Amino acid sequence: MDHDVIVIGGGHNGLVAAFYLARAGRRVLVLEARPILGGCCVTEELIPGYRFSTCANLVWALRPQIVRDMELARHGLVVDSRVFLRLQPDGRYLFSGRNMGSVDGDGTLAETQREIAKFSAADAEAYPRWQEFVGRLVRIFGPWLMRPPPRIEEIQAACTDPADRAALDLVLTNSIAAIADRFFESEVMRDVGVAADIGDVHDVGTGLLFALTAAMGGYSETGEPVLNGYVRGGMGRISETMLLAAREHGVEVRTGAVVKRIVVEHGAARGVELASGETLAAATVVSNVDPKRTFLQLIEPAALDEKFRGRIRGLQTHAAAGLKIHCTLSEPLQYRIADGLTDEQKLRSTLILAPDRAYRLAAWRAAAQGDLPDEPVLAAFMTSVYDPSLAPRGKYTWSAYLVWAPVRPRAGTWAELKPAMVERVIRVMEKHTTNFRRALQDHVLLTPEDLETRNYLTDGNIHHLDAIPSQLLWRRPLPELARYRGPIEGLYLCGGGMHPWGEVSGAPGYNAAQAILGVARVSDP
């Protein structure tokens, strides 16, 4: 065999797995179906002369141990810290140098409290308690990110501090809405405690996803801060630097290599067959593809138990999904807000349009029912302000993540509904700016259908699987798959459908490599 390991999918988790396996002496080949490496972590010229981070927006959860081990800074990774601007319909705003739903950020506590006090003095006073609570969640869940997924009883057994145990009990038995309401009274701060991808915030169990999100953004295995901000050169720069690190250890990469099937003989993986007809042999196959696509499309049905295939089909990937819209602007945006911020602060802000919980829930419920949200929840940013090389001189890139939209619309197709969705984005932005429609030159809207066809994501799910309580920790994606290996000998999974979950963390890739190598986590909780 020319290779010991074949990795299917050259996204960031596949590159991380390949790096650690090659560093341990394995001969590794990475196969990427698209002509560009990176999966959802890419930078592309979607509009002539303008480059965008196509899928993943920014880096906020990339594990510090991976950054250190792969020496990504030496290979050219540069990240600019971001600031946040949450707009209200009446022109008020909440500006902060920190993400209030976590413990990261550069803004001082006093500065953040002054901003909160514009809405509620009581909330400003409560904010340190909120930070202490979030810090406890980071300590509880953080050590489990770079390990095989734990069961609840394992987390409880490791949680010996009474106050930490109380925080753990709170997130396991409450919704994130109920938890946030214990700390805050104002609408804006009651929404701050909500992670962007949580659906109905009143569902019990959403506290668990919030806790994992907080840990991913705040816990460091090395003591160095978790990177949080915009990558110079766009998110594709992460994949490029990872590739440089992997190649230093001999990893080979082929793009435009579409895998037709995983070759299985006598219950064991023996390599892959490409769409071109070429067969490549390897004793170990690592799939960075989502679990549904891996087991239902890349493996012949006869090689798997039909009950297992049924459980795979039952995995939830169809919750209301996000959209990405990328725009080119002829001029900076002018916000309809009170004075108090410099032009530079406004331009560099990550814009959050989710003024209150009712607004967020309305968008979620519409999308969950298959309808376009009348007023979408937006997280928007002008990355060319951080990196002018992304746009021509005097022009700007503007991208937004639309948090909720239907995977498959109830009435009409996405091809038919794109203009209506774009117009709703424009109308929302017109409520908060004086010049969005005038400044808008061109746009590209990426729907779940687009992400499924161009990025090989089942249902366009950027996390591979919905991040719901029944698909987290030792149940992600299923209990029998949670240790990164499947029912076929020599087949492993390393993508975002594995623990801890999606996002650009690299943890699933790292954990899968350790499972293959049989190496225990260095620092157990």
C-alpha positions as CSV (number, residue, x, y, z in Angstrom):
1,M,0.0,0.0,0.0
2,D,1.2,3.5,-0.8
3,H,-0.6,5.0,2.2
4,D,-1.4,3.9,5.7
5,V,-4.3,6.3,6.0
6,I,-6.7,7.9,3.6
7,V,-8.7,11.0,4.8
8,I,-11.9,11.7,2.9
9,G,-12.5,15.5,2.9
10,G,-9.9,18.2,3.1
11,G,-11.7,20.5,5.6
12,H,-9.9,21.7,8.7
13,N,-10.8,18.6,10.8
14,G,-9.4,16.4,8.0
15,L,-6.2,18.4,7.9
16,V,-5.9,18.3,11.7
17,A,-6.3,14.5,11.8
18,A,-3.9,14.1,8.9
19,F,-1.3,16.2,10.7
20,Y,-1.3,14.3,13.9
21,L,-1.3,10.9,12.1
22,A,1.5,11.9,9.9
23,R,3.5,13.3,12.8
24,A,3.2,9.9,14.4
25,G,4.7,8.3,11.4
26,R,1.7,7.3,9.3
27,R,1.7,7.8,5.5
28,V,-1.4,9.9,4.9
29,L,-3.3,10.9,1.8
30,V,-6.1,13.6,2.0
31,L,-8.7,13.5,-0.8
32,E,-10.8,16.6,-1.4
33,A,-13.7,16.6,-3.9
34,R,-13.6,20.3,-4.6
35,P,-10.8,22.0,-6.5
36,I,-10.1,24.1,-3.4
37,L,-8.9,22.7,-0.1
38,G,-10.7,23.6,3.1
39,G,-14.3,22.4,3.1
40,C,-16.3,25.1,4.9
41,C,-13.1,26.9,5.9
42,V,-12.3,28.6,2.6
43,T,-11.8,32.0,1.0
44,E,-13.2,32.4,-2.5
45,E,-13.7,35.1,-5.1
46,L,-17.4,34.8,-5.2
47,I,-17.8,38.2,-6.9
48,P,-15.0,39.3,-9.4
49,G,-12.4,41.3,-7.5
50,Y,-13.8,40.5,-4.0
51,R,-12.9,37.6,-1.8
52,F,-15.1,36.2,1.0
53,S,-15.0,33.6,3.7
54,T,-17.6,31.5,2.0
55,C,-19.0,29.4,4.8
56,A,-17.3,29.7,8.2
57,N,-17.2,33.4,9.2
58,L,-14.5,33.8,11.7
59,V,-12.3,31.9,14.2
60,W,-13.4,31.7,17.8
61,A,-13.1,28.0,18.9
62,L,-9.9,26.7,17.3
63,R,-8.2,24.7,20.0
64,P,-5.0,26.4,21.3
65,Q,-3.2,23.1,21.5
66,I,-3.8,22.6,17.8
67,V,-2.6,26.1,17.0
68,R,0.6,25.4,19.0
69,D,1.2,21.9,17.7
70,M,0.7,22.9,14.1
71,E,2.6,26.1,14.6
72,L,0.0,28.0,12.6
73,A,1.4,31.4,13.5
74,R,4.7,30.4,12.0
75,H,2.9,29.4,8.9
76,G,1.3,32.8,8.6
77,L,-2.0,32.7,10.6
78,V,-2.9,36.2,11.8
79,V,-6.2,37.0,13.6
80,D,-7.6,40.4,14.3
81,S,-9.8,40.7,17.5
82,R,-13.4,41.8,16.9
83,V,-15.8,44.0,18.7
84,F,-19.6,43.7,18.9
85,L,-22.4,46.1,18.1
86,R,-26.0,45.0,19.0
87,L,-28.5,47.4,17.5
88,Q,-32.0,48.2,18.8
89,P,-35.0,49.5,16.8
90,D,-35.1,52.8,18.7
91,G,-31.4,53.6,17.8
92,R,-29.9,52.5,21.1
93,Y,-27.0,50.1,20.9
94,L,-24.8,47.9,23.0
95,F,-21.1,48.1,22.1
96,S,-18.6,45.8,23.6
97,G,-15.1,44.5,23.0
98,R,-16.1,41.2,24.4
99,N,-18.6,38.5,23.5
100,M,-21.0,38.7,26.4
101,G,-22.1,35.1,26.1
102,S,-18.6,33.9,27.0
103,V,-15.5,34.9,28.9
104,D,-13.5,36.0,25.9
105,G,-12.8,39.4,24.5
106,D,-10.6,42.5,25.1
107,G,-13.2,44.9,26.5
108,T,-12.7,45.6,30.2
109,L,-15.4,44.7,32.7
110,A,-16.1,48.3,33.6
111,E,-16.5,49.4,30.0
112,T,-19.0,46.5,29.4
113,Q,-20.9,47.4,32.5
114,R,-21.2,51.0,31.4
115,E,-22.8,49.8,28.2
116,I,-25.2,47.5,29.9
117,A,-26.2,50.2,32.4
118,K,-27.7,52.1,29.4
119,F,-30.4,49.5,29.5
120,S,-30.5,48.3,33.1
121,A,-28.4,49.3,36.1
122,A,-29.4,46.0,37.7
123,D,-28.1,44.0,34.7
124,A,-24.8,45.9,34.9
125,E,-24.5,45.0,38.5
126,A,-25.4,41.3,37.7
127,Y,-23.0,41.0,34.9
128,P,-19.9,40.0,37.0
129,R,-22.0,37.1,38.4
130,W,-22.9,36.1,34.9
131,Q,-19.2,36.0,33.9
132,E,-18.5,34.0,37.0
133,F,-21.2,31.5,36.1
134,V,-19.9,31.2,32.5
135,G,-16.4,30.8,33.8
136,R,-17.6,27.8,35.8
137,L,-19.1,26.2,32.7
138,V,-15.8,26.7,30.9
139,R,-13.9,24.9,33.7
140,I,-16.5,22.1,33.8
141,F,-16.8,21.3,30.1
142,G,-13.5,22.6,28.7
143,P,-11.3,19.7,29.7
144,W,-13.6,17.3,27.8
145,L,-13.3,19.0,24.4
146,M,-10.1,17.2,23.4
147,R,-11.2,13.8,24.7
148,P,-13.6,11.2,23.7
149,P,-17.1,12.4,24.6
150,P,-18.2,11.9,28.2
151,R,-21.4,10.6,29.7
152,I,-23.2,13.0,32.1
153,E,-22.2,10.9,35.1
154,E,-18.6,11.2,34.1
155,I,-18.9,15.0,34.1
156,Q,-20.7,15.0,37.4
157,A,-18.1,12.7,39.0
158,A,-15.3,15.1,37.9
159,C,-17.2,18.2,39.2
160,T,-16.2,18.2,42.8
161,D,-16.6,21.9,43.7
162,P,-20.1,22.5,45.1
163,A,-20.6,25.8,43.3
164,D,-19.5,24.2,40.0
165,R,-21.9,21.3,40.6
166,A,-24.7,23.7,41.1
167,A,-23.9,25.4,37.8
168,L,-23.7,22.0,36.1
169,D,-27.1,21.0,37.5
170,L,-28.6,24.3,36.3
171,V,-27.6,23.9,32.7
172,L,-28.6,20.2,32.6
173,T,-32.1,20.9,33.9
174,N,-33.0,24.2,32.4
175,S,-33.5,26.1,29.2
176,I,-31.0,28.8,28.3
177,A,-34.0,31.3,28.5
178,A,-34.7,30.3,32.1
179,I,-31.0,30.5,33.0
180,A,-30.5,34.0,31.4
181,D,-33.7,35.2,33.2
182,R,-32.0,34.4,36.5
183,F,-29.4,37.0,35.9
184,F,-30.9,39.7,33.7
185,E,-34.1,41.8,33.4
186,S,-33.6,43.9,30.2
187,E,-34.6,42.4,26.8
188,V,-31.2,43.0,25.3
189,M,-29.3,41.2,28.1
190,R,-31.9,38.4,28.3
191,D,-31.0,37.7,24.7
192,V,-27.2,38.0,25.2
193,G,-27.2,34.8,27.1
194,V,-28.3,32.9,23.9
195,A,-25.9,31.2,21.6
196,A,-26.6,32.1,18.0
197,D,-27.5,28.6,16.8
198,I,-29.9,27.7,19.6
199,G,-33.4,27.2,18.2
200,D,-36.3,27.5,20.7
201,V,-34.5,29.0,23.7
202,H,-37.2,27.7,26.0
203,D,-36.4,24.0,25.3
204,V,-34.9,22.2,28.3
205,G,-31.4,21.1,27.3
206,T,-30.4,24.2,25.5
207,G,-28.4,25.1,28.5
208,L,-26.1,22.2,27.7
209,L,-25.4,23.6,24.2
210,F,-24.7,27.0,25.7
211,A,-22.2,25.4,28.2
212,L,-20.4,23.6,25.4
213,T,-20.3,26.8,23.3
214,A,-18.9,28.8,26.3
215,A,-16.2,26.1,26.8
216,M,-15.2,26.1,23.2
217,G,-14.8,29.8,23.2
218,G,-13.1,30.2,26.6
219,Y,-11.2,27.1,27.5
220,S,-7.5,26.8,26.7
221,E,-5.4,23.6,26.9
222,T,-2.2,25.6,26.8
223,G,-2.9,28.7,28.8
224,E,-2.8,30.8,25.7
225,P,-6.0,32.7,24.7
226,V,-8.4,31.1,22.3
227,L,-8.2,33.0,19.0
228,N,-11.4,35.1,18.4
229,G,-11.7,37.3,15.4
230,Y,-11.2,37.7,11.7
231,V,-8.5,35.9,9.9
232,R,-6.2,37.9,7.5
233,G,-6.8,36.5,4.1
234,G,-10.2,35.0,5.1
235,M,-11.0,31.7,6.7
236,G,-9.2,29.8,3.9
237,R,-6.0,31.0,5.4
238,I,-6.6,28.6,8.3
239,S,-6.7,25.7,5.9
240,E,-3.7,27.0,4.0
241,T,-1.6,27.1,7.2
242,M,-2.8,23.7,8.3
243,L,-1.8,22.3,4.9
244,L,1.7,23.7,5.3
245,A,2.0,22.1,8.7
246,A,0.7,18.8,7.5
247,R,3.0,18.7,4.4
248,E,6.0,19.2,6.7
249,H,5.2,15.8,8.0
250,G,4.7,14.2,4.6
251,V,0.9,14.5,4.1
252,E,-0.1,14.2,0.5
253,V,-3.2,16.0,-0.8
254,R,-5.3,15.6,-3.9
255,T,-8.0,18.0,-4.9
256,G,-10.8,17.3,-7.4
257,A,-10.8,13.7,-6.1
258,V,-14.4,12.7,-5.6
259,V,-14.8,9.6,-3.5
260,K,-17.5,7.3,-4.9
261,R,-17.3,4.7,-2.2
262,I,-15.4,3.3,0.7
263,V,-14.1,-0.1,-0.2
264,V,-15.2,-2.7,2.4
265,E,-14.0,-6.3,2.4
266,H,-14.9,-8.8,5.0
267,G,-16.2,-6.1,7.4
268,A,-13.1,-4.0,7.2
269,A,-12.2,-0.8,5.2
270,R,-9.6,-1.4,2.6
271,G,-9.4,2.0,0.8
272,V,-11.6,4.0,-1.5
273,E,-12.8,4.1,-5.1
274,L,-12.9,7.5,-6.8
275,A,-15.5,8.7,-9.2
276,S,-12.9,8.4,-11.9
277,G,-12.8,4.6,-11.3
278,E,-9.4,4.7,-9.6
279,T,-9.0,2.6,-6.5
280,L,-6.7,3.6,-3.6
281,A,-5.8,1.2,-0.9
282,A,-5.2,1.9,2.8
283,A,-5.7,0.0,6.0
284,T,-7.3,3.0,7.7
285,V,-10.0,5.3,6.2
286,V,-10.9,8.5,8.0
287,S,-14.1,10.3,6.9
288,N,-14.4,14.0,7.4
289,V,-17.7,13.8,5.6
290,D,-20.9,14.1,7.7
291,P,-22.2,10.8,9.2
292,K,-25.3,10.5,6.9
293,R,-23.3,10.9,3.8
294,T,-20.5,8.6,5.1
295,F,-22.8,5.6,5.9
296,L,-25.7,6.2,3.5
297,Q,-23.8,7.2,0.3
298,L,-20.2,6.1,0.6
299,I,-20.8,2.6,1.9
300,E,-22.7,-0.1,0.1
301,P,-25.9,-1.1,2.0
302,A,-24.9,-4.7,2.2
303,A,-21.9,-3.8,4.3
304,L,-24.0,-2.4,7.2
305,D,-26.7,-3.7,9.4
306,E,-30.1,-2.3,8.2
307,K,-31.1,-1.3,11.7
308,F,-27.9,0.7,12.0
309,R,-28.6,2.4,8.7
310,G,-32.1,3.3,10.1
311,R,-30.5,5.0,13.1
312,I,-28.3,7.0,10.7
313,R,-31.2,8.0,8.6
314,G,-32.9,9.2,11.8
315,L,-30.1,11.6,12.7
316,Q,-31.4,15.2,12.7
317,T,-29.9,17.4,10.1
318,H,-33.0,19.3,9.1
319,A,-33.6,21.9,11.8
320,A,-33.9,25.4,10.4
321,A,-30.5,26.2,9.0
322,G,-28.5,29.3,8.3
323,L,-27.8,31.2,5.2
324,K,-24.8,33.2,4.1
325,I,-25.1,36.4,2.1
326,H,-22.0,38.1,0.7
327,C,-22.3,41.6,-0.7
328,T,-20.1,44.3,-2.2
329,L,-20.5,47.8,-1.1
330,S,-19.5,51.1,-2.7
331,E,-19.3,53.0,0.6
332,P,-19.2,52.4,4.4
333,L,-22.5,51.8,6.1
334,Q,-24.1,54.7,8.1
335,Y,-26.0,53.4,11.2
336,R,-29.1,55.0,12.6
337,I,-27.8,55.1,16.1
338,A,-27.1,57.7,18.8
339,D,-23.7,59.4,18.9
340,G,-20.9,57.9,21.0
341,L,-18.9,55.6,18.6
342,T,-16.2,56.5,16.2
343,D,-16.4,55.6,12.5
344,E,-13.7,53.1,13.0
345,Q,-15.6,51.4,15.9
346,K,-18.7,51.1,13.7
347,L,-16.8,49.7,10.7
348,R,-15.0,47.1,12.7
349,S,-18.0,45.9,14.6
350,T,-19.6,42.5,14.3
351,L,-23.2,43.6,13.9
352,I,-25.8,41.7,15.8
353,L,-29.4,42.1,14.8
354,A,-31.5,40.2,17.3
355,P,-33.0,43.0,19.5
356,D,-34.9,40.7,21.8
357,R,-36.0,37.2,22.4
358,A,-39.3,37.6,20.6
359,Y,-37.5,38.7,17.5
360,R,-35.2,35.7,17.6
361,L,-38.1,33.2,18.3
362,A,-40.2,34.6,15.5
363,A,-37.4,33.9,13.0
364,W,-36.8,30.4,14.4
365,R,-40.4,29.4,14.3
366,A,-40.9,30.7,10.8
367,A,-37.9,28.7,9.6
368,A,-38.8,25.6,11.5
369,Q,-42.2,25.6,9.7
370,G,-40.6,26.0,6.3
371,D,-41.2,29.7,5.9
372,L,-38.8,32.6,5.2
373,P,-38.5,34.8,8.4
374,D,-40.0,38.2,7.9
375,E,-37.1,39.8,9.9
376,P,-34.1,37.5,9.8
377,V,-31.6,37.3,12.7
378,L,-28.3,38.6,11.4
379,A,-24.7,38.5,12.4
380,A,-22.9,40.8,9.9
381,F,-19.4,42.0,9.4
382,M,-17.2,44.0,6.9
383,T,-14.0,41.9,6.8
384,S,-12.3,44.1,4.2
385,V,-12.0,46.7,7.0
386,Y,-9.7,44.3,8.8
387,D,-8.0,43.1,5.6
388,P,-8.2,45.6,2.6
389,S,-6.8,42.9,0.3
390,L,-10.2,41.3,0.2
391,A,-11.7,44.2,-1.9
392,P,-10.6,46.8,-4.4
393,R,-9.4,50.1,-3.0
394,G,-12.4,52.3,-1.8
395,K,-14.8,49.3,-1.9
396,Y,-16.0,47.0,0.8
397,T,-17.1,43.4,1.5
398,W,-20.1,42.9,3.7
399,S,-21.2,39.4,4.8
400,A,-24.0,38.2,7.0
401,Y,-24.9,34.9,8.6
402,L,-28.7,34.6,8.6
403,V,-29.2,32.5,11.7
404,W,-32.4,30.8,10.7
405,A,-34.0,29.8,7.4
406,P,-35.8,26.6,6.2
407,V,-33.8,23.8,4.8
408,R,-36.5,23.0,2.3
409,P,-39.1,25.8,2.0
410,R,-42.7,24.8,2.4
411,A,-43.8,26.8,-0.6
412,G,-41.5,27.2,-3.6
413,T,-37.9,26.4,-4.2
414,W,-34.8,28.2,-3.0
415,A,-34.1,29.2,-6.6
416,E,-37.4,30.9,-6.7
417,L,-37.2,32.4,-3.1
418,K,-33.7,33.8,-3.3
419,P,-34.8,37.3,-4.4
420,A,-37.4,37.5,-1.7
421,M,-34.9,36.5,1.0
422,V,-32.4,39.0,-0.2
423,E,-35.1,41.7,-0.2
424,R,-35.9,40.9,3.4
425,V,-32.2,41.3,4.4
426,I,-32.1,44.7,2.6
427,R,-35.3,45.8,4.4
428,V,-33.9,44.9,7.8
429,M,-30.7,46.7,7.1
430,E,-32.6,49.8,5.9
431,K,-34.2,50.0,9.3
432,H,-30.7,50.3,10.9
433,T,-28.8,52.2,8.2
434,T,-29.4,55.2,6.0
435,N,-27.5,53.9,2.9
436,F,-27.5,50.1,2.7
437,R,-29.6,49.8,-0.5
438,R,-27.6,52.7,-2.1
439,A,-24.2,51.2,-1.2
440,L,-25.2,47.6,-2.3
441,Q,-23.5,46.8,-5.6
442,D,-23.7,43.0,-5.9
443,H,-24.5,40.0,-3.8
444,V,-24.4,36.2,-3.6
445,L,-26.8,34.3,-1.4
446,L,-25.9,30.7,-0.3
447,T,-28.8,28.6,0.7
448,P,-28.8,25.2,2.4
449,E,-29.4,23.8,-1.1
450,D,-26.3,25.5,-2.3
451,L,-24.2,24.3,0.6
452,E,-25.4,20.7,0.0
453,T,-24.4,20.7,-3.7
454,R,-21.2,22.7,-3.6
455,N,-19.8,21.7,-0.2
456,Y,-21.2,18.2,0.2
457,L,-23.1,19.0,3.4
458,T,-26.3,16.9,4.0
459,D,-29.2,19.4,4.2
460,G,-26.6,22.2,4.0
461,N,-25.9,21.6,7.7
462,I,-22.7,23.4,8.5
463,H,-22.4,21.5,11.7
464,H,-23.0,18.1,10.0
465,L,-25.7,17.3,12.5
466,D,-28.1,19.5,14.5
467,A,-26.6,20.5,17.9
468,I,-29.5,19.3,20.0
469,P,-29.2,17.6,23.4
470,S,-29.9,14.1,21.9
471,Q,-27.0,14.6,19.5
472,L,-24.3,15.9,21.9
473,L,-21.6,14.4,24.2
474,W,-21.7,10.6,24.2
475,R,-24.6,10.5,21.9
476,R,-22.9,12.4,19.0
477,P,-23.7,11.2,16.5
478,L,-24.9,7.9,18.0
479,P,-23.6,6.1,21.1
480,E,-22.0,3.4,19.0
481,L,-20.1,5.9,16.9
482,A,-19.1,8.4,19.6
483,R,-15.6,7.0,20.0
484,Y,-14.8,8.2,16.4
485,R,-14.9,4.6,15.0
486,G,-17.8,2.8,13.3
487,P,-19.0,-0.7,12.9
488,I,-16.5,-1.3,10.0
489,E,-13.0,-2.1,11.1
490,G,-10.5,0.5,10.1
491,L,-13.1,3.2,9.5
492,Y,-13.1,6.4,11.6
493,L,-15.0,9.7,11.6
494,C,-13.4,13.1,12.2
495,G,-15.9,15.7,11.1
496,G,-18.2,18.2,12.8
497,G,-20.8,15.5,13.3
498,M,-18.5,14.2,16.1
499,H,-17.8,15.5,19.6
500,P,-17.7,18.2,20.6
501,W,-19.7,19.4,17.6
502,G,-19.3,21.7,14.6
503,E,-17.5,25.1,14.3
504,V,-13.8,25.6,13.4
505,S,-12.3,24.0,16.5
506,G,-10.3,21.1,15.1
507,A,-11.2,19.0,18.1
508,P,-13.0,16.3,16.2
509,G,-10.0,15.9,13.9
510,Y,-7.6,15.8,16.9
511,N,-9.8,13.3,18.8
512,A,-10.2,11.0,15.9
513,A,-6.4,10.9,15.3
514,Q,-5.8,10.0,19.0
515,A,-8.4,7.2,18.7
516,I,-6.5,5.8,15.8
517,L,-3.2,6.1,17.5
518,G,-4.5,4.8,20.8
519,V,-3.1,7.7,22.7
520,A,-4.9,8.8,25.9
521,R,-5.5,12.5,26.5
522,V,-2.5,14.1,28.2
523,S,-4.4,16.1,30.8
524,D,-7.5,14.4,32.0
525,P,-10.1,16.4,34.0
